[in-house]
Amino acid sequence: MKVKVLIFGQLKDITQSASFEVTDVNDTNEIIERMNNVYPELKKMKYLVAVEKEIIQGNTILRDNFTVALLPPYSGG
């Protein structure tokens, strides 16, 4: 299974990439765990996770070709 991960804002500064593909993941917890292992600074960051343009709360099962986005905190005005 292949999942596209989009990264925004301060998180992009940490990963030095706006997007990449991840294979062999079943859920969002697995993506976050992999990201934290590769980019330990992400553990200190607070961010939202969206799957298929919907912000999620908790772990979500993924399907082939889903898009997951990591969204840093933002403020409106």
Secondary structure, 3 states (H helix, E strand, C coil): CEEEEEECHHHHHHHCCCEEEEECCCEHHHHHHHHHHHCHHHHHCCCEEEECCEECCCCCECCCCCEEEEECCCCCC
